[in-house]
Amino acid sequence: MKFREFVRILDTHGFTLDRERGSHKQFKGIVGGRMRLVTVDYDQAGDDIPKRNLASMVRQSGLPKKLFR
């Protein structure tokens, strides 16, 4: 999965860019009545997300895993 696709899924589910510092962008959204903060670290939006990073970002988001397949 590309970073661009991941951010598009977050946008679709109500996440907004909260803050940015260098290559780290933090998106904020409410999922299941809880405030969620997802840290996305990338230089190029077209780059592939490493599997461990993807798993961590999916956990942070609180969204179902099937959305990211």
N, C-alpha and C positions, 0 to 999 in steps of 0.2 A: 504494500500500500504506500502511496506517495503522501507526503506531508500535505499537499494541496487537497487531496481527497479527504484526509482526516479532518482538516480545518473546515471543509465544506459540510461534513457530517455534524460537527459541533455547531456550526452556524444554523443548520437546519433545525437543531433541537434547542435553540434559544440561548446558546452560549455567545458571549460577546467578549471582545478583546478588552481586558482589564488594564494590563500594564505590559510594558516591553522594556527589556534591558539587554542590549547587545543582541545575541541570537536567540535569547529566551523570550518567548511570548507566553503570557498567562491569560487564559480564557476563563471567565466566570459564568456560571449558570446554575439553575435550580433543577435538581432531578430528585423526584420522590420526596419533595418537601424539604430537601437539604441543599444548602449552598455548596457547590462544587467548584474547585479551582484546579484547572488542568494546565500543567507546564509543558509547552511544546518547544523543543530546542532544534532549530534548523537554520541553515544558511541559504539553501535553495529550496523553493517550494516543490520542485520537480524531483527531489531526491527521494529514494526509498527510505522508509523508516526501519531501523534495525528491529528484529523481533522482540528483544527484551524491552526496548523503549516503547514499542507499540503496546505490549502487554501492560506496562506501567501506566501509560496514558489512558488506556481503556479503563483500568481500575480506578484511576483518579476521576474519570468522567462519571462513573456510576451508570453509564448506559449499557444496554445488553450487548454482549460480544458479537451476536449475529449481525449487528449493524455494520461491523467493521470487516466483514468477509468479502 
